[in-house]
Amino acid sequence: MSIKDIRRNYILERAIKLFCSNRIAEVKIKDVAEACNIGEATFYRYFYKRSSLILACALKLSEKMCELFVDDQTGKGFDRLSRFYYHFYEIFGDHEEYYRFLSEFDAYCLSEEIEIPKEYSDNLDIFKERFVAAYQAGVADGSVKKLWDLDLFYYSTTHAMLSLCKKLATESHIVRQDDLTDKRQEVRSMIEIILHTLKKD
C-alpha cells in the first residue's frame, strides 16, 4: 500500500467516525480536515469533492459490515442461517451508528441523484452468496424448508431487517408506543419470525 493510500484510508476512517456520530448534512469538509489535522487543500488531493468522500465512506462501511458477517460454515444449514440473520442483531447492538449512516446515505443519494458505485452493490452480493450456501446446506441436511422462491425470500427478509434496523437507529421516540419495547428486542423478534419460517419441523 502506497503512502497516498495510507493517508487516504486515514481520512476515510476519521470521516466515517464523524458521519456516524453526526448527520451527513452536518459534516463539512472543514470538519474532516480538522479531525485529520490537515488543511482543506490537502484534503482535496485525496477526494475531489464532498460527495466522493461520502461515497467512499459508504463503500468502506459496507466492507466493514461484510467483515462483521462472519461466514461460519460449521453446523447444520439452519444453524448457519440463524447466525446469518443474528449478525443484524449483533451489529445493531455494537454499531447502531452504522445503520444510521446507511439510512442517511440512502436519502442523500436520492436527494442528490448520485449513482451508487458498482463496488457497493458487489459487496451486497456477498451477503446473498452466504445466505444461499447456508440455505442449500440446510435443504440438503433436512434442517431447512424448501422455499417457493429463494430470491424473493432473501430480498424480502434482508430488506425487512435492514429497514427495521435503519428505522430504529435513526428515529427518536416520537409517539408513546415507541417506548413500549426495547429496540434490540424488536430486531430479535423479527429474526425469530424469519427463522420460524425457515426451520423444518
C-alpha positions in Angstrom: 0.0 0.0 0.0 1.4 3.4 -1.0 1.8 6.3 1.4 -1.0 8.1 -0.5 -3.3 5.1 0.1 -2.4 5.0 3.8 -3.2 8.7 4.1 -6.5 8.3 2.1 -7.6 5.5 4.4 -6.8 7.5 7.5 -9.0 10.3 6.2 -11.7 7.8 5.4 -11.6 6.3 8.9 -11.8 9.8 10.5 -14.6 10.8 8.2 -16.6 7.6 9.0 -16.4 8.4 12.7 -17.7 11.9 12.0 -20.5 10.8 9.8 -21.6 8.1 12.2 -21.7 10.4 15.2 -23.3 13.3 13.3 -25.8 13.7 10.5 -24.3 13.5 7.0 -25.6 17.0 6.2 -23.9 18.4 9.3 -20.3 17.2 8.5 -18.4 19.7 6.3 -15.0 19.3 4.6 -13.6 21.7 7.2 -14.7 19.3 10.0 -13.0 16.3 8.3 -9.8 18.3 7.6 -9.7 19.4 11.3 -10.2 15.9 12.5 -7.3 14.7 10.4 -5.1 17.7 11.3 -4.7 18.6 7.6 -5.6 21.7 5.6 -8.6 21.7 3.3 -6.3 22.0 0.3 -4.6 18.7 1.4 -8.0 17.0 1.7 -8.8 17.8 -2.0 -5.7 15.8 -3.0 -7.5 12.7 -2.0 -11.1 13.5 -2.6 -12.1 15.9 -5.3 -15.4 16.8 -3.7 -17.6 16.1 -0.7 -19.8 13.6 -2.5 -16.8 11.5 -3.4 -15.8 11.3 0.2 -19.4 10.2 1.3 -19.5 7.5 -1.4 -16.0 6.3 -0.3 -17.2 6.2 3.3 -20.3 4.2 2.3 -18.2 1.7 0.4 -15.7 1.3 3.3 -18.5 0.8 5.7 -20.1 -1.8 3.5 -16.7 -3.6 3.6 -16.7 -3.4 7.4 -20.1 -4.9 7.6 -19.1 -7.7 5.3 -16.3 -8.5 7.7 -18.7 -8.5 10.6 -20.9 -11.0 8.9 -18.5 -13.9 9.7 -19.0 -16.8 7.3 -19.1 -19.6 9.8 -19.8 -22.8 7.9 -20.0 -25.2 10.9 -23.2 -26.9 11.9 -26.4 -27.6 10.0 -27.7 -25.3 7.4 -30.4 -23.9 9.8 -27.7 -23.0 12.4 -25.7 -21.2 9.7 -28.9 -19.2 8.6 -29.6 -18.4 12.2 -26.1 -17.0 12.6 -26.5 -15.1 9.3 -29.6 -13.2 10.5 -28.4 -12.7 14.0 -25.5 -10.7 12.6 -28.0 -8.0 12.0 -28.8 -8.1 15.7 -25.2 -8.1 16.8 -24.2 -5.2 14.6 -27.2 -3.3 15.8 -26.1 -3.8 19.4 -22.4 -3.0 18.8 -22.6 -0.5 15.9 -26.0 1.0 15.7 -24.4 4.1 14.2 -23.6 2.1 11.0 -27.3 1.6 10.3 -28.0 5.3 11.0 -25.3 6.3 8.4 -26.7 3.8 5.9 -30.2 5.3 6.3 -28.9 8.8 5.8 -26.8 7.7 2.9 -29.8 6.3 1.1 -31.7 9.6 1.5 -28.6 11.5 0.4 -28.1 9.6 -2.8 -31.8 10.0 -3.7 -31.9 13.7 -2.9 -28.6 14.4 -4.8 -29.3 11.9 -7.6 -26.0 10.2 -7.0 -25.2 7.0 -8.8 -24.2 4.1 -6.4 -20.7 2.7 -7.2 -20.7 -0.8 -8.6 -18.3 -1.9 -5.8 -21.0 -1.0 -3.3 -23.6 -3.3 -5.0 -20.9 -6.0 -5.4 -20.4 -6.0 -1.6 -24.1 -6.6 -1.0 -23.9 -9.7 -3.3 -21.5 -11.3 -0.8 -24.4 -11.5 1.8 -26.6 -13.3 -0.7 -23.9 -15.8 -1.6 -23.5 -16.7 2.1 -27.3 -17.0 2.6 -27.7 -19.2 -0.5 -24.8 -21.5 0.6 -26.3 -21.9 4.1 -29.8 -22.4 2.7 -28.7 -25.1 0.3 -26.8 -26.9 3.1 -30.0 -26.8 5.2 -32.1 -28.2 2.5 -29.6 -31.0 1.9 -29.3 -31.9 5.7 -33.0 -31.6 6.3 -32.9 -28.7 8.8 -34.5 -26.1 6.4 -37.7 -26.0 4.5 -37.6 -25.8 0.7 -38.7 -22.2 -0.2 -41.1 -21.5 -3.0 -38.9 -18.6 -4.3 -35.4 -18.3 -2.8 -34.6 -14.8 -4.3 -37.9 -13.4 -3.2 -37.5 -14.7 0.4 -33.9 -13.5 0.6 -34.6 -10.0 -0.6 -37.8 -9.6 1.3 -36.3 -10.7 4.6 -33.0 -8.8 4.3 -34.8 -5.7 3.2 -37.1 -6.0 6.2 -34.1 -6.5 8.5 -32.2 -3.5 7.1 -35.2 -1.3 7.1 -36.1 -2.1 10.7 -32.5 -1.6 11.9 -32.2 1.7 10.0 -35.5 2.9 11.3 -34.7 2.1 14.9 -31.2 3.6 14.6 -32.4 6.8 13.1 -35.8 7.7 14.6 -36.2 9.2 18.1 -39.1 8.3 20.3 -41.9 10.2 18.6 -45.2 8.6 19.9 -46.0 6.9 23.1 -45.9 3.4 21.5 -42.2 3.9 20.7 -41.4 3.5 24.5 -43.2 0.2 24.9 -40.5 -2.1 23.5 -36.7 -2.4 23.5 -35.2 -1.7 20.1 -32.8 -4.6 20.2 -35.7 -6.9 21.2 -37.6 -5.7 18.2 -34.7 -6.8 15.9 -34.5 -10.1 17.7 -38.3 -10.7 17.3 -38.1 -10.1 13.5 -35.2 -12.6 13.3 -37.2 -15.2 15.2 -40.2 -14.8 12.8 -37.9 -15.3 9.8 -36.2 -18.3 11.3 -39.5 -19.9 12.3 -40.5 -19.7 8.6 -37.2 -21.4 7.6 -37.0 -24.2 10.1 -38.1 -27.6 9.1 -40.2 -29.4 11.7 
